[in-house]
Amino acid sequence: MVTIKTVTTRIPEDDEEALAELEAEMSADRSEVLRRLIRQGLEDWRKERALDRLRDHAVTVRKAAELAEISYVEMLTLAAAEGIDVGYTTDDLERDLDRI
């Protein structure tokens, strides 16, 4: 069972207007829109943090994938897109997958 916590914050008026637009677009109430935005922001933050640590050679690709809560293959793809040399290219991965 997931525990739900209440969070209160103040936002600029223009952000509130954007939220109202999103509510209409998504046919969702404000709470649902905010939950989705927070979830997406946290996912993005986890990926960026993991990529930064990978770029600094502080973690392995596998550990970066764990930190980002994504698959190893997805982390390899993100690293390649960011130009991060991990010593294992997507071409290497495709070759290895063909062997399986």
Secondary structure, DSSP 8 states (H G I E B T S, - for coil): ------------HHHHHHHHHHHHHHT--HHHHHHHHHHHHHHHHHHHHHHHHHHTTSS-HHHHHHHHTS-HHHHHHHHHHTT---S--HHHHHHHHHH-
